[in-house]
């Protein structure tokens, strides 16, 4: 009976460690899906089971003062650095994170988003789409920390 209890506890700890390793929480290097170049650093945080992501750095030194002039919501005209671009994303039963949105500050468009940790949480597939996930684009982000 005692051995069974120890095994149950160990399985529980392993499950928690595995789930944490697959979490999108952390600092990510965004990679442009068309050019393959680094665009920014985005920090994803979780509060109450809901993810959000803020731009911490822009890779292009000439765009450090960039503002979201094309935005149509409360972010219009605000600096891109420090801007929340991922909002209201929650983990689904299938283990992917979805249900929220992602902003492209270059064009001001807001897309639905699906975030999937891959390669043991070292990378993220970030898919922005309108309507169905079939109609969208995917970027692969790399974990910085």
N, C-alpha and C positions, 0 to 999 in steps of 0.2 A: 504494500500500500504506500509506504514512504517513497520508494523508488518511482512509483507512478506519479506521485505528487511532484517530485523533483523534475521528472521529464516534462510534466505539464507546465511547470514554471519556466523551464528552459525553452520550450517551444513558444511560450508567450513572449519571452524576452527576444527570441530570434525574430518573431513576427513583427515586434515593435521596431527592432533595428532595421529589418528589411523595409518596412513601410517608411521609416525616416530616410533611408538611403534613396528612396524613390520620390522623395518630396521635392517639389520645385522651389522650395524656400532657399534663398541664397542670392549670390551675386552672379549675374550671367552676362557673357559677351554675346551681343546680338550680331549675327552674321547675315548680310544681305543675301537673299536667295538668288538674285540675278547676277550680282558682281562677285559674290564670295568674299567680300571685304567686311572687316569689322565696322559696325556703325555706332555702337554705343555700349554702355554698361547699364544694365537694369537690375535693380534689387527687388526681388519678390519676397514679400512678407505674408504671414498668415495671422489672422485674428478671428477667433470664433469659427474656425473652419472655412474662412473666406480668404482667398488670395487677392493681393493687389501688387502692382509693380510700378516702381518709379524709376525714371531715368536719372542716373547718377553722373554719367559722363557721356560726352559726345566725342567720338574718335577724331573727326575732322576738326583740326584746330581753327579753321576759318568759320566754324558754325557754333562757337561757344556761346554766343549771345542770341542764338536762334529762338524765335518765338513761333507759336502755332497760329499763324495768321489765317490759315485756312480752316481752323476749327470752327464749329458751329454751336458749341455749347459753352459752358462756363470757363473752358480752357482757352477760348479765343484770345489771342494777343499775349498769352502768358509765356514765360520762358519754358523751353523744352527741358532744360536741366532742372530737376526737381518735380517735374510733371508726372502725375499718375497716369500711366498709359494702359494698365491692366486693372480691371475692376470686377468685383462680384463673381469671381471664379470659385467653384466648389467642386469637391471630389465626387465623382459619380460612383455607382456600384461597380462599374467595370474597371475602376482604378485610374481613369483619365480625369483631368480637371477641365470643367466646362461650365457653361451657363452664363458666363459673363461676357465682357467685351474687351477689345484691344483697339487702341487708337494709333493710327499712323500719323505722327505729327508732321510729316512732310507734305501730306495732302489733306489733312484734317478729317479723313474718313474713319468711321468707327465700324468695326467688324465684330461679329460674334467670334469667340475664340475657343479652341480646344488645345490643351497643353498636356503633352505626354512625355514623362521622363523616360529616357532610353539609356542604354549602355550603363546600367547600374547607377543611374542618376547623374552621370557625368555630362549628359547632354539633354536638351529638351527639344521636342518637336513642337513648334508653336504654329498652329494653323489658324489663320484668319479667314473668315468666310462670310458670305451673305446668303441667308436662307439655309441651304444644305452644305455640309462640310465638303461635298463633292465640288462645289463652286467656290474655290478659294486657293490660297497659296500657303505653302509651308516653309518656315525658316527653321534651321537647326541652330540652337543656341548652345554655347559651351560654358560649363560651370567655371567660375573664377574662384569662388570660395563657398 
